[in-house]
Every structure is written in C-alpha cells, then in structure tokens.
C-alpha cells in the first residue's frame, strides 16, 4: 500500500511538471476548458431560472385549480353553473363564477383604466390568496350586489399614492364603490397580475358590464390526487348541461352544423375540450392548472437540457485541444519516455502520467469555469434575466470536463506508453 502511494505521488509530481513545462500551451488549453464549463453553467442557469419563474407564475394562481371557459354563444356560462358545480361535484372544494373586464377607475383627481375582477367570497380559498388589511367580499355583498371593492397590493401606491385605501370611495365605470380590503402581495406578474387589479362582487361586475354572462368558472379540487377526477366530473356536468354527447353515443348535429362530443387534448389530460366539431371551436374547455404546471416544467427542462447540450459542444472542442496538446507533449518528450521505459517503467506508469496531466488541466479549468459561469449568470441577471445557478449544474459541468479530459487523453497516453525505448531514444 505504501509503495502504491509513493508511485501515485511520484506520478502526480511528474504530471504537474509536465503541465508546467510549457506554461503558455497549458494556459490556452485550460482557457478552452474554462470557457466550455462556464458556458454550460451559465446557459443551464438561464434555463433553470426560466423554468422556476414559469412554475412560480403558475403556482401563484393557486393549487388544484380547474378553469372552465366557454368559447361559443351556445354554451354560455352563468352564475348558476358555478353554484350547481359546487353542489353536484363531490370532488370539488369550491367553485365560483368570474367576470373579467377593464374599467375606468377614478379616485379623487386620479383617473386610469384598470383590470376588474368579479368574484365571490370563495376567491381566497380557491386562489390561496388572503387579505392583508380590511376584509374580503362576503356572501351578502354578492347576494345584494353591494358596491364594495378589494384592491390589489400594488394599487396602494399606484392609485392611492401610498395612502390607506380602506373606506375610500372609488368610481368604477362611473359607479361609486367603497374599498373594504387590500389583498396580500403576490409579486409583479404573479397570479395573473392580481396586485394591479380591483376585485368586486361578481354580481356588481355583471351590473357594470351590463351582462348576465360570466367569463370563466374557477373551481378547486379537494386535493391533488382528485384533480383529474374533478376534471372528468366537471366535464360530465357540462356534457349533460349543454347536451354534448360522447362519440360512443353518436355525435348529434344542431341546426347550425356543429357536432358535439368531448375531446381530450394532450396525453396528460391538461385540457378537456367539449363540443369541437365542424367549426373547429370547442364549446367548453376544462383546464387543470396542476397539469399545466407539470407540462410547462417538463418542457422547460427539455429546453434547459438543449441549452446545456449546445454549450457542451465547446467542451468537446476543448477536448480536441487537450488531445492536440498531449500529442505534442508526447512528441517533445519522446526521449524522456524512452529513457523511463529503458530503466524499467511499466506501460501503466506512462498511461497514468499523461492521463493525469489531462485531468489536472480539466480539473483546474473546470473549477475556474464554474466560477466564471457564476459571474456570467450574475451578468445575465443584471440584464433582466433570472438565472439560477444550482450545485447540480456545477457538479455536472465539472464531471463532464473531467470525462472529456479522460476521453481525449487516452489516445495520447496510449501512444506514449507504446513507444519502443530504442525508437524513442533515437528521436531528436
């Protein structure tokens, strides 16, 4: 064991000597590895940051949410459908109608157009979003069409100039509303931009838009495991509600030439389309936000791998550089190799030495490359991106650099080990 350690130490000292023999050549090789590793780390960080940002945006909408949207006049959604869903679908925790519109908002001398969201008292439960100050809309507010409003956190500064908005009167579409609450902050661009929206009772929103229709229905499954079941049950409800038949039952044609049948879109049940026929427009779509998160996550992971693969090409190029350097080193040190073999050096001693030289170059270049990649990710962050450098990406890039050094160092090491002592000593 002691003899082996001595041999390993001796080989390591020889390898370090070989690397430092030609400093400029070794530095250029090291630079190639460093750039390759830095490219992998920084590009993977960009892809990972984009994946996490997309996932965070979806998750900010809430968990286990199912969205029902109508796309044709013959399948209009109303408050009644939301109420019946909550009563008839046992896998749902709650369901609410939603009215989305833009309204002219006026407070004192400030006047601007803002997104308006009409909901019920179930909003905090469905969207996992609580009130920061004041109270939320109550069932009585919805039932009596009371003109009360809850404002997003961002509007405290944007509309009210930092003043306490509770109890203030705002005019929406010319109608006077009283602010009764402020929602907790979600962050810029999160939860569909809820921080910059005004929330009112859905019935008051219908009065503002002068319509009995609702834009969507949002429902929440009881837990993650029942989300897909809830999608199926919700779609079954609308199939019966609007007389949409299964293909096995035979598609029925209405006087306007539409065929009604449910259609599954995607392999994972992300979206269920009901009533897509000759016109190519579904009557109803039922979407699972959970499945959207998983699909977006998977797609972004593929994109991250592609970015890493593209950056990995530079590592291969640096591997060719290592092979070139090692072959030149073998040619220049042929007399040394011949002398060592003549005095009894084994083949594996020479293979070990030259492979170790390649690994030293790759290890040093890889460590410096990880640092350079981290600095590069910081530069991208200054440009407005959100890169995320993970330890896993750094380790993978470093291991890849070592494997490249090992793979491209084998041939030069094998060439050195197989030189005949007499032939090697004859070379100038």
C-alpha positions in Angstrom: 0.0 0.0 0.0 2.8 2.4 0.9 4.6 1.6 -2.4 1.4 2.4 -4.3 1.0 5.7 -2.6 4.6 6.6 -3.4 4.1 5.7 -7.0 0.9 7.8 -7.1 2.7 10.7 -5.5 5.6 10.4 -7.9 3.3 10.2 -10.9 1.4 13.3 -9.7 4.6 15.3 -9.4 5.7 14.2 -12.9 2.2 15.2 -14.3 2.3 18.6 -12.6 5.9 19.1 -14.0 4.6 18.1 -17.5 1.8 20.6 -17.3 4.0 23.5 -16.1 6.7 22.7 -18.6 5.0 24.8 -21.3 3.0 27.3 -19.4 1.5 29.2 -22.4 0.3 26.0 -24.0 -1.2 24.7 -20.8 -2.8 28.1 -20.1 -4.5 28.1 -23.5 -5.8 24.6 -23.0 -7.0 25.5 -19.5 -8.8 28.5 -21.0 -10.7 26.3 -23.5 -11.9 24.1 -20.7 -12.8 27.1 -18.6 -14.9 28.7 -21.3 -16.7 25.4 -22.0 -17.6 24.8 -18.4 -18.6 28.4 -17.9 -20.9 28.2 -21.0 -22.6 25.1 -19.6 -23.1 26.6 -16.1 -24.4 29.9 -17.3 -26.8 28.6 -20.0 -28.2 25.9 -17.7 -28.7 28.6 -15.1 -30.7 30.7 -17.6 -32.8 27.6 -18.5 -33.3 26.7 -14.8 -34.2 30.3 -13.9 -36.8 30.4 -16.7 -38.3 27.1 -15.6 -38.6 28.2 -11.9 -40.1 31.5 -13.0 -42.8 29.8 -15.1 -43.5 27.3 -12.4 -43.8 30.1 -9.8 -46.2 32.0 -12.0 -48.5 29.1 -12.5 -48.3 28.1 -8.8 -49.1 31.7 -7.8 -52.6 31.1 -9.2 -53.3 28.5 -6.5 -53.2 24.8 -6.2 -55.6 22.1 -7.6 -57.4 24.7 -9.6 -59.7 23.8 -12.6 -60.7 26.5 -15.1 -63.9 26.3 -17.2 -64.1 28.5 -20.2 -66.8 29.0 -22.8 -65.9 29.7 -26.4 -69.3 29.7 -28.2 -72.5 31.6 -27.7 -74.5 28.3 -27.5 -72.6 27.3 -24.3 -72.8 30.5 -22.2 -71.6 30.3 -18.6 -73.6 31.9 -15.8 -73.6 32.1 -12.0 -76.0 29.1 -11.9 -73.4 26.7 -13.4 -70.9 27.6 -10.8 -73.4 27.1 -8.0 -74.5 23.7 -9.4 -70.9 22.6 -9.8 -70.2 23.2 -6.1 -73.3 21.2 -5.2 -73.1 18.3 -7.6 -69.4 17.6 -8.0 -68.2 15.9 -4.7 -64.5 16.1 -5.6 -64.7 20.0 -5.6 -64.0 22.0 -2.6 -65.5 25.2 -4.1 -66.5 26.8 -7.4 -67.1 30.4 -8.3 -68.1 32.4 -11.4 -65.6 35.0 -12.6 -66.2 38.2 -14.6 -63.1 39.8 -16.2 -63.2 43.2 -17.7 -61.4 46.6 -17.9 -63.0 49.6 -16.1 -62.3 53.3 -15.9 -61.2 53.9 -12.3 -61.3 57.3 -10.6 -60.1 58.3 -7.2 -60.1 62.0 -6.4 -58.2 63.6 -9.3 -56.6 60.3 -10.4 -58.2 58.5 -13.3 -56.9 55.4 -15.1 -58.1 52.2 -16.7 -57.5 49.0 -14.6 -58.4 45.3 -14.8 -61.6 44.4 -13.0 -62.2 41.0 -11.4 -65.7 40.0 -10.3 -65.7 37.0 -8.0 -67.5 35.6 -4.9 -66.5 35.0 -1.3 -64.7 31.8 -2.3 -61.9 33.6 -4.0 -59.4 33.4 -1.1 -60.0 29.7 -0.8 -59.7 28.8 -4.5 -56.8 31.1 -5.2 -54.9 30.6 -1.9 -54.8 34.4 -1.5 -55.6 36.1 1.7 -56.5 39.7 2.6 -53.7 41.8 4.1 -55.9 44.6 5.6 -59.6 45.0 6.0 -61.9 42.2 4.8 -62.8 40.3 1.6 -66.1 40.3 -0.2 -68.9 38.5 1.7 -71.8 36.3 0.6 -74.1 39.2 1.4 -72.1 41.5 -0.8 -72.6 39.1 -3.7 -76.2 38.5 -3.0 -77.2 42.1 -2.6 -74.9 43.4 -5.4 -73.3 45.8 -2.9 -70.7 48.2 -4.4 -67.7 47.2 -2.4 -64.2 46.6 -3.7 -60.9 45.0 -2.6 -57.8 46.3 -4.2 -54.6 44.6 -5.2 -51.5 45.4 -3.1 -49.8 47.3 -6.0 -52.7 49.8 -6.2 -52.0 51.2 -2.8 -49.1 53.1 -4.4 -50.3 53.2 -8.0 -53.8 54.5 -7.4 -53.8 55.8 -3.8 -50.3 57.3 -3.7 -49.4 55.2 -0.6 -52.4 56.3 1.5 -54.6 53.9 3.4 -57.3 53.0 0.9 -59.7 51.4 3.4 -63.0 53.3 3.5 -62.1 55.4 0.4 -64.6 55.8 -2.4 -63.6 54.9 -5.9 -65.6 55.2 -9.1 -65.7 52.3 -11.4 -67.3 53.0 -14.7 -69.0 56.0 -13.1 -70.4 54.0 -10.2 -69.3 54.6 -6.6 -67.6 51.7 -4.8 -66.2 51.6 -1.2 -62.8 50.0 -0.6 -63.1 47.4 2.2 -59.9 45.4 1.8 -56.4 45.1 0.5 -55.0 41.8 -0.8 -51.7 40.4 0.3 -48.9 41.0 -2.2 -48.1 38.3 -4.7 -45.3 39.9 -6.7 -45.0 41.6 -10.1 -46.6 39.5 -12.8 -47.7 36.8 -10.4 -51.2 35.3 -10.1 -52.3 36.9 -13.3 -51.3 40.4 -12.2 -53.6 40.3 -9.2 -51.6 43.0 -7.4 -52.8 45.6 -10.0 -56.4 44.5 -10.2 -59.6 45.6 -8.4 -61.9 42.9 -7.1 -65.6 43.4 -6.7 -68.6 41.1 -6.2 -69.4 39.2 -9.3 -73.0 40.5 -9.4 -71.7 44.1 -9.2 -69.3 43.3 -12.0 -72.2 42.0 -14.1 -74.1 45.2 -13.5 -71.0 47.2 -14.6 -70.6 45.1 -17.8 -74.4 45.0 -18.3 -74.3 41.3 -18.9 -75.6 38.2 -17.1 -72.7 36.1 -18.5 -69.5 35.2 -16.7 -66.1 35.0 -18.3 -65.0 31.8 -16.6 -65.7 29.4 -13.7 -62.8 28.7 -11.3 -63.1 25.6 -9.2 -60.8 23.9 -6.6 -60.4 20.2 -6.2 -60.2 18.9 -2.6 -56.6 17.7 -3.1 -54.0 17.0 -5.8 -55.0 13.3 -6.1 -58.6 14.2 -7.0 -57.9 16.9 -9.5 -58.1 14.7 -12.6 -61.3 13.1 -11.3 -62.8 16.5 -10.7 -61.9 17.5 -14.3 -63.8 14.4 -15.6 -66.8 15.1 -13.3 -66.9 18.8 -14.3 -66.8 17.9 -18.0 -69.6 15.3 -17.5 -71.7 18.0 -15.9 -71.3 20.4 -18.8 -71.8 17.5 -21.3 -75.3 16.9 -19.8 -75.9 20.7 -19.3 -75.4 21.5 -23.0 -76.4 18.2 -24.4 -72.9 17.2 -25.5 -72.8 13.5 -26.4 -69.9 11.0 -26.3 -68.6 9.6 -29.6 -69.8 6.2 -28.5 -73.3 7.6 -28.1 -73.2 9.1 -31.5 -72.5 12.8 -32.3 -75.6 14.9 -32.7 -75.7 17.8 -35.1 -77.5 21.0 -34.2 -79.3 23.3 -36.8 -76.1 25.4 -37.2 -73.9 22.4 -38.2 -72.0 21.8 -35.0 -71.2 18.3 -33.8 -71.0 17.9 -30.1 -68.6 15.4 -28.5 -65.9 15.6 -25.8 -62.3 15.6 -27.0 -59.2 15.1 -24.9 -56.3 17.3 -25.7 -52.8 16.1 -24.8 -51.7 12.9 -23.3 -51.7 14.1 -19.7 -55.2 15.5 -19.5 -54.1 19.1 -19.4 -57.2 20.3 -21.1 -60.5 18.7 -21.9 -62.3 20.1 -24.9 -66.1 19.6 -25.2 -68.1 20.1 -28.4 -65.4 20.6 -31.0 -67.0 19.9 -34.4 -67.0 21.2 -37.9 -66.3 24.8 -36.9 -63.1 23.7 -35.1 -64.1 25.7 -32.0 -64.8 23.9 -28.7 -67.9 24.9 -26.8 -66.3 24.3 -23.4 -62.7 23.7 -22.2 -61.9 22.4 -18.8 -58.2 23.0 -17.8 -56.2 21.7 -14.9 -53.7 24.3 -13.7 -51.7 21.5 -11.9 -51.3 19.7 -15.2 -50.2 22.9 -16.9 -47.5 23.4 -14.3 -46.2 19.9 -14.9 -46.3 20.2 -18.7 -44.5 23.6 -18.5 -42.0 22.2 -16.1 -41.2 19.2 -18.4 -41.0 21.4 -21.5 -38.6 23.9 -19.8 -36.4 21.0 -18.5 -36.0 19.8 -22.1 -35.1 23.4 -23.1 -32.6 23.5 -20.3 -31.0 20.3 -21.4 -30.8 21.6 -25.0 -29.1 24.7 -23.8 -26.7 22.6 -21.8 -26.1 20.3 -24.8 -25.3 23.3 -27.0 -22.9 24.7 -24.5 -21.4 21.2 -24.1 -20.1 21.4 -27.7 -17.5 23.9 -26.5 -16.3 21.3 -24.1 -15.8 18.8 -26.9 -13.8 21.4 -28.8 -11.6 21.9 -25.7 -11.2 18.2 -25.6 -9.7 18.2 -29.1 -7.4 20.9 -27.9 -6.3 18.7 -25.0 -5.6 15.8 -27.3 -3.5 18.1 -29.6 -1.5 19.4 -26.6 -0.9 15.9 -25.3 0.2 14.6 -28.6 2.6 17.5 -29.0 3.8 16.8 -25.5 4.4 13.1 -26.3 6.4 14.0 -29.4 8.5 16.5 -27.5 9.2 14.2 -24.6 9.9 11.0 -26.5 13.4 10.8 -25.3 12.2 11.1 -21.7 9.6 8.4 -22.4 12.2 6.1 -24.0 14.6 6.6 -21.1 12.0 5.8 -18.5 11.0 2.6 -20.3 14.6 1.6 -20.7 15.1 1.8 -16.9 12.1 -0.3 -16.2 9.0 1.9 -16.2 5.8 -0.1 -16.8 3.2 0.9 -19.5 0.6 1.8 -16.9 3.1 4.3 -15.4 3.2 6.3 -18.6 -0.5 6.0 -19.2 -1.2 7.2 -15.7 1.2 10.1 -16.0 -0.3 11.5 -19.3 -3.9 10.9 -18.3 -3.2 12.7 -15.0 -1.8 15.7 -16.9 -5.0 15.9 -19.0 -7.2 15.5 -15.8 -5.2 18.2 -14.0 -5.8 20.6 -16.9 -9.5 19.8 -17.0 -10.0 20.0 -13.2 -8.3 23.4 -12.9 -10.2 24.7 -16.0 -13.4 23.2 -14.6 -13.1 24.9 -11.2 -12.3 28.2 -12.8 -15.1 27.7 -15.3 -17.7 27.2 -12.6 -16.6 30.5 -11.1 -16.7 32.2 -14.4 -20.2 30.7 -15.1 -21.4 32.0 -11.8 -20.1 35.5 -12.7 -21.7 35.1 -16.2 -25.1 34.3 -14.5 -24.8 37.4 -12.4 -24.2 39.4 -15.6 -27.3 38.0 -17.2 -29.2 38.9 -14.0 -28.2 42.5 -14.5 -29.6 42.3 -18.0 -33.1 41.5 -16.6 -33.0 37.7 -16.7 -33.4 35.4 -13.7 -30.7 32.7 -13.9 -30.4 30.2 -11.1 -27.0 28.5 -10.6 -27.5 25.2 -9.0 -24.9 22.9 -7.3 -26.1 20.1 -9.5 -25.4 22.0 -12.7 -21.9 23.0 -11.5 -21.1 19.4 -10.5 -22.4 18.0 -13.8 -20.3 20.6 -15.8 -17.2 19.7 -13.7 -17.7 16.0 -14.1 -18.3 16.5 -17.9 -15.0 18.4 -18.1 -13.1 15.6 -16.3 -14.7 13.0 -18.6 -13.7 15.0 -21.7 -10.1 15.2 -20.4 -10.2 11.4 -19.7 -11.6 10.6 -23.1 -9.4 12.8 -25.1 -6.3 12.0 -23.1 -6.5 8.2 -23.6 -5.1 8.2 -27.1 -2.0 10.4 -26.4 -1.3 8.4 -23.2 -1.6 5.1 -25.1 0.7 6.4 -27.8 3.3 7.4 -25.2 3.1 4.1 -23.4 3.6 2.1 -26.6 6.7 3.9 -27.8 9.6 1.5 -28.1 12.6 2.6 -26.0 15.1 2.3 -28.8 12.9 4.3 -31.2 12.1 6.9 -28.6 15.7 7.5 -27.7 16.7 8.0 -31.4 14.2 10.9 -31.8 15.6 14.4 -31.6 
